[in-house]
Amino acid sequence: GESALRALSGWGRFDAVRLLLEAGADKGLLKWTPLIEAVALGSLTDVEAALAQGAASDERDPGGRRAWLTALQVGDIDKARLLRERGVDPDDRGDFGSPPLFAAIDGHQPDMLRWLLQEGADVHQTSDRGRTALMLAAEMDDVECVEILLNAGADVEAEYIGTALRRAKSRPVIMRLLDAGANPADAKQRVILGLEETADEALAGITPEEFRRTLTRTFGTGNPERMHVPFWEA
C-alpha cells in the first residue's frame, strides 16, 4: 500500500514531492495536516497563517512526524524557530523514537544540525533502539554531519549492533572516524583500499589460516567423501 509520494516524503525529499504533486499525484496520500504541508512546501508566511488559523502542531503524519520534525528535515531554521516560539516540544521524537538530530541528518541538513546543537540539543541522544546520531550520519555517508557531530563531542565508540565506523560506507567518513579515535578493527578495509565491498559475508569471514590450508585441491580417501571446508563452502 506504499506510494512513491509517501516514500519521498519519509525520506525528506520534499522537492521531489512537490514535483510529483505538480504532475498530478494525489496529495491525499500524504495525509498531511495543514501545518505540516505549510512547513514542508510553503513559506514562513504560510506557516504563520496556518498557526493563526489554529492548526494543530501535535498531529503526526503517517511517518510519525509532527510539524517540528518536518521543519528540521526541510532544513528551514526560521520555520523551526517559529514553531518552537509557538510552544512545540523541541524534544519531540519521530518513528522508533528518533530524536530531533536524526531529522536534520535524514534531510542532509548540516546547518540545521549545527543550529540544534548550538541551541542545546544533546549530541549523545539515541533512538529507542540505541542508535546514535553519529551512527546515522555514517550510514547516510554525510561527511559534513559526521564532522559537526564529532566536533560536538559525539562518542565514536558508542555501540548498537556495531559502531559508527562499522556503518561507514565511504573512505572519507571512515578516515574521519579513525582520526577521531575509532577502533580500526571496525573499519571496512576494502573501502579504505578503494575496492568494492563484497556482499558475500561468508567469504569475508574466512580466516587467513583457513584460506591457506585449503587454497589448493585436496584429495580425499573415499568416493564420495563428505568434506567440510569453510573456504570452499563460502
Secondary structure, DSSP 8 states (H G I E B T S, - for coil): ---HHHHHHHTT-HHHHHHHHHTT--GGGG---HHHHHHHHS-HHHHHHHHHTT--SS---TTS--HHHHHHHHT-HHHHHHHHHTT--TT---GGG--HHHHHHHTT-HHHHHHHHHTT--TT-B-TT--BHHHHHHHTT-HHHHHHHHHTT--TT--SSS-HHHH--SHHHHHHHHHTT--GGGS-HHHHTT----S-HHHHT--HHHHHHTSS----SSSS-----HHHH-
